[in-house]
Amino acid sequence: MKVKSIKDAIHGYIRLEEPFWKIIDTAEFQRLKWIEQTSYRVLYPSARHDRFIHSIGVYHLGQKAIQGFLNNCDDKDAEIVKKYKYSFLLACLLHDIGHAPFSHTCENLFSYKEKINNKNSKINKELLAEIKSHLDDPAYHVFEKDYFSLIMKNPPAPHEIMSSIITCRKFGDYNKFFESENINSLNLDLIVRSIIGCCYSYKRTDDEDKRLELGIKNCLIRLLNSSTVDVDKLDYIARDTQMSGYDSIVLDNKRLLDNVCIVDNDGIYYPAFGKGALSVLNNVVIAKNSQAKWIINHPVVIYEAYLLCKAIGISLANSGLRNTDNVVLSSDEIINFFFSSASLSKEGHQYFGGKFRLLSDVEILNLMKSHMEYSVVSEYFSRDERKSPVWKSSEEFLYCLDSNEDKAAEVAEYMAPLINFFNNVDDITDLRQIDSKILLDDSLNERQDKETVQNLINVLLEYHPDTSYVILPAKNTFYARIDADKLYIRFGNVSQNYTTYKKLEGEDKGALDKRYSFFYLYSSKKIDPKKFLEYLYDKAHSNIIYVP
């Protein structure tokens, strides 16, 4: 089979077998060159990498994981791994092919005003229709049952569902590339499950051969999409930190993936890592924690994402888009039109006067530039118009309150009604815009809650009457998204000789106490954080109602 090599800034040379590079050359995959990987560039200007090279990097690490798996398992296990090798690698390559413009910032628009755990949501029905067209009835019913269980317990991200929809839709074309090389073993069921993290259900009492085959397939799924360490995380931790210039721990991915193996947890199989990888695993947890706390949750990054979402919403609502019958679409219809599988495809999504094809960051930015008359759009493009965070970390927040967690919890609880209200009203971009008319609608059910919101706004305006404010929750928890209780470490060559990372290392010492919901306040004027938070604490502690 022909092989091409490309040079990657993170992993060095990456070898691509012909079917994979032919898929990379298709329009849908090339679209990823115009999907920014992160929202970090507002903080780290060099973070210009994209979903295109990240996807190829995950494919490369998938190759290394497969090789490590084969080196560390017995012959019977190895035959099953080889059988599904290409399905796993294709899932690695395609796992982000359905990402929205601006990546995670906009992906929830794929399921706009719908919850992923709703079986009847549009995006779930679309995926199930696509997968049903490829599987026989028994396989489909097993998939449907496992998928419904997944979305109720741990719903996949919208971009993962969209990536699966596109993969199903293009599978016939992709499969031909492999068939031309006499590879006839692609398993779409496994590919989709790997992308969305949907494991096969089986019982400890099932036939041993069935348990082993499904168990190893589940190991492959978890090596791409899991709550522990997988090849997706390994690439983006290394790539995001190195490309941004954020100095973090260097990860020895080769040593880690050379130690990929399997453990048998009382008849249920899980991927694991040999004891030789312990030091690297520790570095992965530290690096992921550091990235989550100091980059993802940086107030400037959170505010950038907030501005972008508001600017996109206003620009789409005022785009005047018409359907093929020349009828102007509503705001909700426009969002559903743009953020759809059809708009991501080469064939495109027809509207009156044209088509949207291969939707990317570029089209969204161009649309926003046509609506600079709106303050939030102008603020997105003009850094000198932006509000600034009053405090810049949870540590500063706590310090300004005398390092007293009881005070911090009291202030957070006091401000919670305003935070919840502000972030659940679509058309508001400044606390000053919340007036009696807005408070009288049905956004809040209880009158006392509405009075509380108005009181909190008055409290802020009393402190600095000519200031504009935005208040946002910290986007993610400060914990690394790695489940240490399911991160298995194997000792020796026997699959029953294992423990978990949590048992070895204990609770994460660097994680913050989650006693209160941390938040950021942004102001158009410079405000002393210590004086301001002391003022808020006094108001919270005395529960004074300010009447202008």
C-alpha positions as CSV (number, residue, x, y, z in Angstrom):
1,M,0.0,0.0,0.0
2,K,1.3,3.5,-0.9
3,V,2.2,5.7,2.0
4,K,2.7,9.4,2.3
5,S,4.6,11.2,5.1
6,I,3.8,14.7,6.4
7,K,5.8,16.7,8.9
8,D,3.9,17.8,12.0
9,A,5.2,20.4,14.5
10,I,4.1,18.2,17.4
11,H,4.6,14.6,16.4
12,G,7.3,14.8,13.7
13,Y,6.7,12.7,10.6
14,I,3.2,11.1,10.3
15,R,2.7,8.2,7.9
16,L,-0.6,8.1,6.0
17,E,-1.7,5.0,4.1
18,E,-3.4,5.7,0.8
19,P,-7.1,5.3,1.9
20,F,-6.5,7.8,4.7
21,W,-4.8,10.5,2.6
22,K,-7.6,10.2,0.0
23,I,-10.2,10.9,2.7
24,I,-8.1,13.8,3.9
25,D,-8.2,15.2,0.4
26,T,-12.0,15.3,0.3
27,A,-13.8,18.6,0.6
28,E,-15.5,17.8,4.0
29,F,-12.2,17.0,5.6
30,Q,-10.4,20.0,4.0
31,R,-13.1,22.2,5.6
32,L,-11.4,21.6,8.9
33,K,-8.5,23.8,7.8
34,W,-10.8,26.8,8.5
35,I,-12.1,25.6,11.9
36,E,-10.0,27.0,14.6
37,Q,-9.0,24.4,17.2
38,T,-9.4,26.6,20.3
39,S,-10.6,30.0,21.5
40,Y,-7.2,30.6,23.0
41,R,-5.8,33.1,20.4
42,V,-7.3,36.1,22.3
43,L,-4.9,35.1,25.1
44,Y,-2.1,33.4,23.1
45,P,-1.9,34.9,19.6
46,S,0.3,32.0,18.3
47,A,-2.5,29.5,18.9
48,R,-3.5,29.4,15.2
49,H,-3.8,25.6,14.8
50,D,-6.9,24.0,13.5
51,R,-9.1,20.9,13.6
52,F,-7.5,19.6,10.4
53,I,-4.0,19.0,11.9
54,H,-5.5,17.9,15.2
55,S,-7.5,15.2,13.5
56,I,-4.4,13.9,11.7
57,G,-2.5,14.0,15.0
58,V,-5.2,11.9,16.7
59,Y,-4.9,9.4,13.8
60,H,-1.1,9.2,14.3
61,L,-1.5,8.6,18.0
62,G,-4.1,6.0,17.2
63,Q,-1.5,4.1,15.1
64,K,0.9,4.2,18.1
65,A,-1.8,3.0,20.4
66,I,-2.7,0.0,18.2
67,Q,0.9,-1.0,17.9
68,G,1.4,-0.8,21.7
69,F,-1.8,-2.8,22.2
70,L,-0.6,-5.5,19.8
71,N,2.8,-5.7,21.5
72,N,1.2,-6.1,24.9
73,C,-1.6,-8.6,24.4
74,D,-1.7,-12.3,23.7
75,D,-2.4,-13.8,20.2
76,K,-6.1,-14.2,20.7
77,D,-6.5,-10.6,21.7
78,A,-4.2,-9.5,18.9
79,E,-6.4,-11.1,16.2
80,I,-9.4,-9.1,17.4
81,V,-7.4,-5.9,17.5
82,K,-6.1,-6.5,14.0
83,K,-9.6,-7.2,12.8
84,Y,-10.8,-3.7,13.9
85,K,-7.6,-1.7,13.4
86,Y,-8.7,0.2,10.3
87,S,-12.1,1.0,11.7
88,F,-10.5,2.4,14.8
89,L,-8.0,4.5,12.8
90,L,-10.7,5.8,10.6
91,A,-12.7,6.9,13.6
92,C,-9.6,8.7,14.9
93,L,-9.2,10.6,11.7
94,L,-12.9,11.5,11.4
95,H,-13.8,12.1,15.0
96,D,-14.0,15.9,14.5
97,I,-15.2,16.1,10.9
98,G,-18.5,17.5,12.0
99,H,-17.1,20.3,14.2
100,A,-19.0,23.6,14.1
101,P,-17.3,26.9,13.2
102,F,-15.2,28.1,16.1
103,S,-15.3,24.6,17.5
104,H,-16.7,24.2,21.0
105,T,-17.9,27.8,21.3
106,C,-20.6,27.2,18.7
107,E,-21.3,23.4,18.8
108,N,-24.4,23.7,21.0
109,L,-26.1,25.5,18.0
110,F,-26.3,22.0,16.4
111,S,-28.9,21.2,19.0
112,Y,-30.3,24.7,19.5
113,K,-32.9,24.9,22.2
114,E,-32.9,21.0,22.4
115,K,-31.3,18.8,24.9
116,I,-29.0,16.0,23.7
117,N,-30.7,13.6,26.3
118,N,-34.0,14.1,24.5
119,K,-34.5,11.0,22.3
120,N,-36.6,12.9,19.9
121,S,-34.3,15.8,19.4
122,K,-33.6,16.6,15.8
123,I,-29.9,15.8,15.9
124,N,-30.5,12.4,17.6
125,K,-33.2,11.4,15.1
126,E,-30.9,12.4,12.2
127,L,-28.1,10.2,13.5
128,L,-30.4,7.2,14.2
129,A,-31.8,7.5,10.7
130,E,-28.4,7.5,9.1
131,I,-27.0,4.5,11.1
132,K,-30.2,2.6,10.5
133,S,-29.7,2.8,6.7
134,H,-26.4,1.0,7.1
135,L,-27.0,-1.7,9.8
136,D,-29.3,-4.7,9.7
137,D,-32.2,-4.7,12.1
138,P,-30.7,-6.7,15.0
139,A,-27.5,-4.6,15.0
140,Y,-29.5,-1.3,14.7
141,H,-31.7,-2.2,17.7
142,V,-28.6,-3.0,19.8
143,F,-27.1,0.3,18.8
144,E,-30.3,2.2,19.5
145,K,-30.5,0.7,23.0
146,D,-26.9,1.4,23.8
147,Y,-27.2,5.0,22.4
148,F,-30.3,5.8,24.4
149,S,-28.6,4.6,27.5
150,L,-25.6,6.8,26.7
151,I,-27.5,10.0,26.1
152,M,-29.3,9.6,29.5
153,K,-26.1,9.0,31.5
154,N,-23.3,10.8,29.6
155,P,-24.5,12.5,26.4
156,P,-22.0,12.9,23.6
157,A,-21.0,16.4,22.5
158,P,-23.1,17.8,19.6
159,H,-20.0,17.9,17.3
160,E,-19.5,14.1,18.0
161,I,-23.0,13.4,16.9
162,M,-22.6,15.6,13.8
163,S,-19.2,13.9,13.0
164,S,-21.0,10.5,13.1
165,I,-23.8,11.8,10.8
166,I,-21.3,12.9,8.2
167,T,-19.3,9.7,8.5
168,C,-22.4,7.6,7.9
169,R,-23.4,9.8,5.0
170,K,-19.9,9.6,3.3
171,F,-19.2,6.0,4.4
172,G,-19.9,4.5,0.9
173,D,-17.2,6.8,-0.6
174,Y,-14.7,6.2,2.2
175,N,-15.2,2.4,2.1
176,K,-14.3,2.4,-1.7
177,F,-10.8,3.8,-0.8
178,F,-10.2,0.8,1.5
179,E,-11.8,-1.8,-0.8
180,S,-9.4,-0.7,-3.6
181,E,-6.6,-1.9,-1.3
182,N,-8.4,-5.1,-0.5
183,I,-9.4,-4.0,3.0
184,N,-13.0,-5.2,3.4
185,S,-13.3,-5.1,7.2
186,L,-14.5,-1.6,8.0
187,N,-17.2,-1.7,10.7
188,L,-19.3,1.4,10.6
189,D,-21.0,0.5,13.9
190,L,-17.7,0.5,15.7
191,I,-16.5,3.7,13.9
192,V,-19.6,5.6,15.0
193,R,-19.5,4.2,18.5
194,S,-15.8,5.2,18.8
195,I,-16.6,8.8,17.7
196,I,-19.4,9.3,20.2
197,G,-18.0,7.1,23.0
198,C,-20.8,4.5,23.0
199,C,-19.6,1.2,24.3
200,Y,-21.3,-2.2,23.6
201,S,-23.3,-3.6,26.4
202,Y,-22.6,-7.1,27.6
203,K,-22.8,-9.1,30.8
204,R,-20.1,-10.8,32.9
205,T,-22.2,-14.0,32.4
206,D,-22.1,-13.9,28.6
207,D,-20.1,-16.4,26.5
208,E,-16.4,-15.8,27.0
209,D,-15.7,-15.3,23.3
210,K,-18.5,-12.7,23.0
211,R,-17.2,-10.9,26.1
212,L,-13.7,-10.8,24.8
213,E,-14.6,-9.5,21.3
214,L,-17.0,-6.8,22.6
215,G,-14.6,-6.0,25.5
216,I,-11.7,-5.4,23.1
217,K,-14.0,-3.3,20.8
218,N,-14.9,-1.3,23.9
219,C,-11.2,-0.8,24.7
220,L,-10.7,0.7,21.2
221,I,-13.7,3.0,21.7
222,R,-12.3,4.2,25.1
223,L,-8.8,4.7,23.5
224,L,-10.4,7.4,21.4
225,N,-13.3,8.8,23.5
226,S,-13.3,8.2,27.3
227,S,-13.4,9.9,30.6
228,T,-9.7,8.9,31.2
229,V,-6.7,9.1,29.0
230,D,-7.2,8.7,25.2
231,V,-5.5,9.6,22.0
232,D,-7.8,12.7,21.4
233,K,-6.8,14.2,24.8
234,L,-3.1,13.3,24.3
235,D,-3.0,15.2,21.0
236,Y,-4.9,18.3,22.1
237,I,-3.1,18.6,25.4
238,A,0.3,18.6,23.7
239,R,-0.8,20.6,20.6
240,D,-2.8,23.3,22.4
241,T,-0.1,24.0,24.9
242,Q,2.9,23.9,22.5
243,M,1.2,25.9,19.7
244,S,0.0,28.5,22.1
245,G,3.3,28.9,23.8
246,Y,1.9,28.1,27.2
247,D,4.8,26.4,29.0
248,S,3.5,23.1,30.5
249,I,4.8,19.6,31.2
250,V,6.2,17.8,28.1
251,L,4.3,14.5,27.5
252,D,6.2,11.4,26.4
253,N,3.4,10.0,24.3
254,K,5.6,7.3,22.8
255,R,6.4,5.8,26.2
256,L,2.7,6.1,27.2
257,L,1.3,4.4,24.1
258,D,4.0,1.7,24.1
259,N,2.4,0.7,27.4
260,V,-1.2,0.4,26.2
261,C,-2.7,-3.0,27.4
262,I,-5.9,-4.5,28.7
263,V,-7.2,-5.4,32.1
264,D,-10.0,-7.8,33.0
265,N,-12.1,-6.3,35.8
266,D,-14.2,-9.3,36.8
267,G,-15.2,-10.2,33.3
268,I,-15.4,-6.6,32.0
269,Y,-12.5,-5.4,29.8
270,Y,-10.9,-2.0,30.0
271,P,-7.8,-0.4,28.3
272,A,-5.0,0.2,30.7
273,F,-1.3,1.3,30.8
274,G,1.6,-0.7,32.0
275,K,3.4,0.4,35.2
276,G,6.2,1.9,33.0
277,A,3.9,4.7,32.0
278,L,3.0,5.9,35.5
279,S,5.2,9.0,35.4
280,V,3.7,10.0,32.0
281,L,0.2,9.5,33.3
282,N,0.9,11.7,36.2
283,N,2.1,14.4,33.8
284,V,-1.0,14.0,31.7
285,V,-3.3,14.6,34.7
286,I,-1.2,17.7,35.8
287,A,-1.1,19.1,32.2
288,K,-4.9,18.6,31.7
289,N,-5.6,20.3,35.1
290,S,-3.3,23.2,34.3
291,Q,-4.8,23.7,30.8
292,A,-8.4,23.7,32.2
293,K,-7.6,26.1,35.0
294,W,-5.2,28.6,33.4
295,I,-6.3,28.6,29.8
296,I,-9.8,27.3,29.3
297,N,-11.1,29.1,32.4
298,H,-9.1,32.3,31.9
299,P,-11.6,35.2,32.1
300,V,-10.4,36.6,28.8
301,V,-11.1,33.3,27.0
302,I,-14.5,33.0,28.6
303,Y,-15.4,36.5,27.6
304,E,-14.2,36.0,24.0
305,A,-16.6,33.0,23.7
306,Y,-19.4,34.9,25.3
307,L,-19.0,37.8,22.8
308,L,-18.7,35.5,19.9
309,C,-21.9,33.6,20.7
310,K,-23.8,36.9,21.2
311,A,-22.4,38.4,18.0
312,I,-23.3,35.3,16.0
313,G,-26.8,35.3,17.4
314,I,-27.4,38.9,16.5
315,S,-25.8,38.6,13.1
316,L,-27.9,35.6,12.1
317,A,-31.1,37.0,13.5
318,N,-30.6,40.1,11.3
319,S,-29.3,38.3,8.2
320,G,-32.7,38.3,6.4
321,L,-32.1,34.8,5.2
322,R,-35.0,33.4,3.0
323,N,-35.9,29.8,2.3
324,T,-36.3,28.4,-1.2
325,D,-39.9,29.7,-1.2
326,N,-38.5,33.3,-0.7
327,V,-40.0,33.4,2.8
328,V,-37.9,35.2,5.5
329,L,-36.8,32.7,8.2
330,S,-37.2,33.3,11.9
331,S,-34.1,33.6,14.1
332,D,-34.5,30.0,15.3
333,E,-34.9,28.8,11.8
334,I,-31.8,30.6,10.6
335,I,-29.7,29.1,13.3
336,N,-31.0,25.6,12.5
337,F,-30.4,26.3,8.8
338,F,-26.7,27.4,9.3
339,F,-25.8,24.8,11.9
340,S,-26.9,21.7,10.1
341,S,-25.2,18.7,8.5
342,A,-26.3,20.0,5.0
343,S,-24.4,23.3,5.5
344,L,-21.2,21.3,6.4
345,S,-21.4,19.3,3.2
346,K,-19.9,19.8,-0.2
347,E,-23.4,19.6,-1.7
348,G,-24.5,22.4,0.5
349,H,-27.8,23.8,1.9
350,Q,-30.0,25.7,-0.6
351,Y,-31.6,29.0,0.3
352,F,-33.2,31.7,-1.8
353,G,-30.4,33.0,-4.1
354,G,-27.7,30.5,-3.2
355,K,-26.2,27.7,-1.1
356,F,-24.1,27.5,2.0
357,R,-21.4,24.9,1.6
358,L,-18.6,23.6,3.9
359,L,-19.5,26.1,6.6
360,S,-16.5,27.4,8.5
361,D,-15.2,30.3,10.6
362,V,-14.7,32.3,7.5
363,E,-18.4,32.6,6.5
364,I,-19.4,33.4,10.1
365,L,-16.9,36.2,10.4
366,N,-18.0,37.6,7.1
367,L,-21.6,37.6,8.2
368,M,-20.7,39.3,11.5
369,K,-18.7,42.1,9.7
370,S,-22.0,43.0,7.9
371,H,-23.6,43.8,11.3
372,M,-20.9,46.0,13.0
373,E,-23.7,48.5,13.9
374,Y,-24.5,46.3,16.9
375,S,-22.4,47.0,19.9
376,V,-21.6,43.4,20.8
377,V,-20.4,42.7,17.2
378,S,-18.3,45.9,17.3
379,E,-16.9,44.9,20.7
380,Y,-15.9,41.5,19.3
381,F,-13.8,42.9,16.6
382,S,-12.5,45.9,18.5
383,R,-10.3,44.9,21.5
384,D,-10.3,48.5,22.8
385,E,-14.0,48.4,23.3
386,R,-14.0,45.3,25.5
387,K,-14.9,45.1,29.1
388,S,-12.3,43.8,31.5
389,P,-12.5,41.2,34.3
390,V,-12.6,42.8,37.8
391,W,-10.6,39.8,39.1
392,K,-8.6,37.3,37.0
393,S,-8.6,34.1,38.9
394,S,-10.3,32.2,41.7
395,E,-7.2,32.8,43.8
396,E,-7.5,36.6,43.4
397,F,-11.3,36.4,44.2
398,L,-10.5,34.5,47.4
399,Y,-7.6,36.7,48.4
400,C,-9.8,39.8,48.0
401,L,-12.2,38.3,50.5
402,D,-9.4,37.7,53.1
403,S,-8.8,34.2,51.8
404,N,-12.0,33.3,53.6
405,E,-14.0,30.6,51.8
406,D,-17.1,31.3,53.8
407,K,-17.1,34.9,52.6
408,A,-16.4,33.7,49.0
409,A,-19.3,31.2,49.2
410,E,-21.6,33.9,50.6
411,V,-20.8,36.4,47.8
412,A,-21.3,33.6,45.1
413,E,-24.6,32.6,46.6
414,Y,-25.7,36.2,46.8
415,M,-24.9,36.9,43.1
416,A,-26.3,33.5,41.8
417,P,-29.8,34.8,40.9
418,L,-28.3,37.5,38.7
419,I,-25.8,35.1,37.1
420,N,-28.5,32.7,36.2
421,F,-30.9,35.3,34.9
422,F,-28.3,37.1,32.8
423,N,-27.1,33.9,31.1
424,N,-30.6,32.7,30.3
425,V,-31.8,35.8,28.4
426,D,-30.7,35.7,24.8
427,D,-31.0,39.3,23.8
428,I,-29.1,40.9,26.8
429,T,-25.5,41.9,26.4
430,D,-25.2,44.3,29.3
431,L,-26.8,44.3,32.8
432,R,-28.0,47.8,32.1
433,Q,-30.3,46.4,29.5
434,I,-32.3,44.5,32.1
435,D,-35.3,46.7,32.8
436,S,-38.7,46.2,34.3
437,K,-40.2,45.1,31.0
438,I,-37.7,42.2,30.7
439,L,-38.3,41.3,34.3
440,L,-42.0,41.2,33.8
441,D,-41.8,38.4,31.2
442,D,-41.8,34.7,32.1
443,S,-38.0,34.2,32.3
444,L,-38.3,34.1,36.1
445,N,-41.3,32.4,37.7
446,E,-41.3,33.9,41.1
447,R,-41.8,37.7,41.7
448,Q,-39.3,37.6,44.6
449,D,-36.6,36.2,42.2
450,K,-37.3,39.1,39.8
451,E,-37.1,41.6,42.7
452,T,-33.8,39.9,43.7
453,V,-32.4,40.3,40.2
454,Q,-33.4,44.0,40.1
455,N,-31.9,44.5,43.6
456,L,-28.5,43.0,42.5
457,I,-28.4,45.2,39.4
458,N,-29.0,48.2,41.6
459,V,-26.3,47.1,43.9
460,L,-23.8,47.1,41.1
461,L,-24.9,50.4,39.7
462,E,-24.8,52.0,43.1
463,Y,-21.1,51.1,43.3
464,H,-20.2,52.6,39.9
465,P,-23.3,54.3,38.2
466,D,-21.7,54.9,34.8
467,T,-20.3,51.4,34.3
468,S,-21.5,48.7,32.1
469,Y,-21.3,45.1,33.5
470,V,-21.4,41.5,32.2
471,I,-21.4,38.6,34.7
472,L,-20.5,35.1,33.6
473,P,-20.0,31.8,35.4
474,A,-16.6,30.1,35.0
475,K,-17.2,27.8,32.1
476,N,-15.8,24.5,33.3
477,T,-14.9,23.0,36.6
478,F,-11.3,23.3,37.6
479,Y,-10.8,19.6,37.8
480,A,-9.1,17.8,34.9
481,R,-11.6,15.8,33.0
482,I,-9.9,12.6,33.7
483,D,-11.7,10.0,35.8
484,A,-8.8,8.6,38.0
485,D,-11.0,5.8,39.3
486,K,-11.3,4.4,35.7
487,L,-7.7,5.0,34.7
488,Y,-6.2,1.5,35.0
489,I,-2.5,0.6,35.7
490,R,-1.4,-2.9,35.0
491,F,1.5,-4.6,36.8
492,G,3.1,-7.5,35.1
493,N,1.7,-9.6,32.1
494,V,-1.5,-10.8,33.7
495,S,-4.7,-8.9,32.9
496,Q,-6.0,-9.3,36.5
497,N,-3.0,-7.7,38.1
498,Y,-4.0,-4.0,38.1
499,T,-5.0,-1.1,40.2
500,T,-6.4,2.4,39.4
501,Y,-4.6,5.7,39.3
502,K,-6.9,7.0,42.1
503,K,-5.9,4.2,44.4
504,L,-2.2,4.9,43.7
505,E,-2.3,8.7,43.8
506,G,-5.4,9.5,45.9
507,E,-7.6,12.6,45.3
508,D,-6.3,15.3,43.1
509,K,-4.4,17.6,45.4
510,G,-4.5,20.5,43.0
511,A,-8.2,20.6,42.5
512,L,-10.2,23.4,44.1
513,D,-12.9,22.9,46.6
514,K,-16.3,23.1,44.8
515,R,-18.2,24.6,47.7
516,Y,-19.3,27.6,45.7
517,S,-19.9,28.5,42.0
518,F,-17.1,30.8,41.0
519,F,-17.9,33.5,38.5
520,Y,-16.4,36.5,36.7
521,L,-17.6,40.1,36.5
522,Y,-16.6,42.3,33.6
523,S,-16.7,46.1,33.7
524,S,-16.3,48.9,31.2
525,K,-14.4,50.9,33.9
526,K,-11.4,50.0,36.0
527,I,-12.5,48.7,39.4
528,D,-10.4,47.8,42.4
529,P,-11.3,44.1,43.0
530,K,-10.6,44.1,46.7
531,K,-12.7,47.1,47.5
532,F,-15.5,45.9,45.2
533,L,-15.7,42.4,46.6
534,E,-15.6,43.8,50.2
535,Y,-18.6,46.0,49.1
536,L,-20.4,42.9,47.7
537,Y,-19.7,40.9,50.8
538,D,-21.1,43.7,53.0
539,K,-24.3,43.8,50.9
540,A,-24.6,40.0,50.9
541,H,-23.9,39.7,54.6
542,S,-26.4,42.4,55.6
543,N,-28.7,41.5,52.7
544,I,-29.4,45.2,52.2
545,I,-31.9,46.0,49.5
546,Y,-30.9,49.1,47.6
547,V,-33.7,51.3,46.2
548,P,-32.5,54.0,43.8
